[in-house]
Amino acid sequence: MNPRTQSVTVGIVGIGTVGAALLDLFETNDRIIRGKAGCHLQVGVVCDKCADRAKIARSRGIRFSTDYRQVTDDPSVDIVVELVGGTTVAGEVVMRALENGKHVVTANKALLASRWDAVFSLARQRRRAVYFEGAVAGSIPVVQALNEGLAGNHIRSITGILNGTTNYILTTMTAGGRSYAAALAEAQRRGFAEADPTMDVTGADTAHKLAILSSIAYSRWVKPSHLCVQGIREVEPEDISFARGFGYVMKLLGRGEERDGAYHGEVRPYLIPSDSVFASVHNEFNAVMIQGSHAGDLVFVGRGAGGAAAASAVLSDVIYVARGTAHHTAGLAPYVVYDPDLEVRLANRAEVPGSFYIRCTAVDRPGVLAQIAAVLGRHQVSLASVYQKQPITARPRGVPVVMLTHRIPEGRLESALAEIDSLTVVKGKPAYYKILDSAGT
């Protein structure tokens, strides 16, 4: 059979923001899609638990159901697109679709990060394709670039702004000097943050995406639990302000790297040089830098949130899988290659070096800075710069003492700060942030 005359049928589970945008793309770009897929690609059935969304499908002449099994079990469906979110029902949809011999396209980062082995082991057994470009960084084609374009490189590091909500919040705090609470409220009003933003602001969403990219890069399952994760809820406007004085901008980054055969991954607020590419990425935009052994530094920037951006990535996957389906090649070779028997060897976080920003709030008394410096000296924390702001008026919270360190193991700094925290002249727990140097390390 000529592939161009063959019909490939898609079933979609979940027609919320992304699903509705995907249906719009199928309509708007029908001619382009057919040309790229090399076959007749059509949506045969859609499913959503909300019956009110039936009109979205039926207005396009597409069959609608509230039971996902009407999609996963339909013998006419070749590709199941899972856009439910979460891990429970979504997991059932993906696994049942694979069991029933369907190819799968998903944008579900939480599911893939937590069940990487189960999903790709079953896909390999059933010889079915699982594509997931939409799971990381919205419209940015970073999954394909890492999985295919950079396959011949040793990936030295992956660093990225991977969450549009937190980037919007930090952009607002930086531009207007607003508190975290005020910036979050604005993000919610403008639709850039959910009513419950926990997954975003705690760093969990970024951790899921970093785990996926790291699993591809290092050909083994890097779990979210392997990562050190810190969110942005404790970020203070004064630290953003002081950082700007030193020439830095604060961003929440996910960063994974391999050091001497051991993996270290972390999600945390970083201070970024103001002239770096990450510093110019604002609001809901995402950016990813990949350092390859031979390709060098590659940077991808684009919209990381929004229905249209995610739908663009999902549709690209559907087209690739449909092309393989029409030529009877989809799933014959696994899209993701990894050895489930290989464990990830983790680096000791305390020994991972870095340069750091430190802020202590101390009483306004002679000799305080000397006491703090003495503790840092005992722990072999070398200082590159010190700034003590002189109070214009009485400050009940104390006077901020801000310091930048040379490159040191983080464990050494943490031990020093624990001792500084116990000093009677220090008021409140010291704050510290890691600094990303201009080379992305």
WOHU-V905483 format. One line per field, one symbol per residue. ss: DSSP state (H for helix, E for strand, - for the rest). psi: psi as a letter, one per 30 degrees, with the letter a starting at -180 (. if undefined). burial: # if it has 16 or more other C-alpha atoms within 10 Angstrom, else .. A space follows every 50 residues. Layout:
# WOHU-V905483
ss=???
psi=???
burial=???
This chain:
# WOHU-V905483
ss=--HHH-EEEEEEE---HHHHHHHHHHHH-HHHHHHHH--EEEEEEEE--- HHHHHHHH----EEE---HHHH------EEEE-----HHHHHHHHHHHH- --EEEE--HHHHHHHHHHHHHHHHHH---EE-HHH------HHHHHHHH- ----EEEEEEE--HHHHHHHHHHHHH---HHHHHHHHHH--------HHH H--HHHHHHHHHHHHHHH-----HHH-EE-------HHHHHHHHH--EEE EEEEEEEEE--EEEEEEEEEEEE----HHH----EEEEEEEE---EEEEE EEE---HHHHHHHHHHHHHHHHHHHH-------------------E--HH H-EEEEEEEEEE-----HHHHHHHHHHH----EEEEEE----------EE EEEEE--EEHHHHHHHHHHHH----E----EEEEEE-----
psi=kkeffkkkkkkkjjhbeeeeeeeeeeeeheeeeeeefgljkljeklkkfj ffgefeeffggkkklgjfffeffjffkekkjjhelafdeeeeeeeeeeeg gklkklgjeeeeefheeeefeeeeefhlkjlheffkhcfkheeeeeeeeg fgkkjelkkkjgjeeeeeeeeeeeegglleeeeeeeeeeggfklejgeee fffeeeeeeeeeeeeeeghljjleffkkkkagfgkkeeeeeeeeffglkk kjkkkklkjhgkkkklklklkkkfgleefgjlbgllkkkkjleffakkkk kakflkeeeeeeeeeeeeeeeeeeeeghfkfekkekkljffklkjkljef fkllklkkkkjllikkfeeeeeeeeeefghjkkfkkkjkkkelkjffakk jkkkllklkeeeeeeeeeeeffkffkjlkkkkkkkklfgg.
burial=..##..##########.#########......##..############.. ..##.##....#####.#.#####..#########.#..##.######## #################.###.##.###################.##..# ....####################..####..###.##...##......# ########################.#######..#.########...### ########....############.####.############.......# ###################.#######..##..###.#.....#.##.#. ..############...##..##.##..#.###..#...........### #####.#######..##..##...###..#######...#.
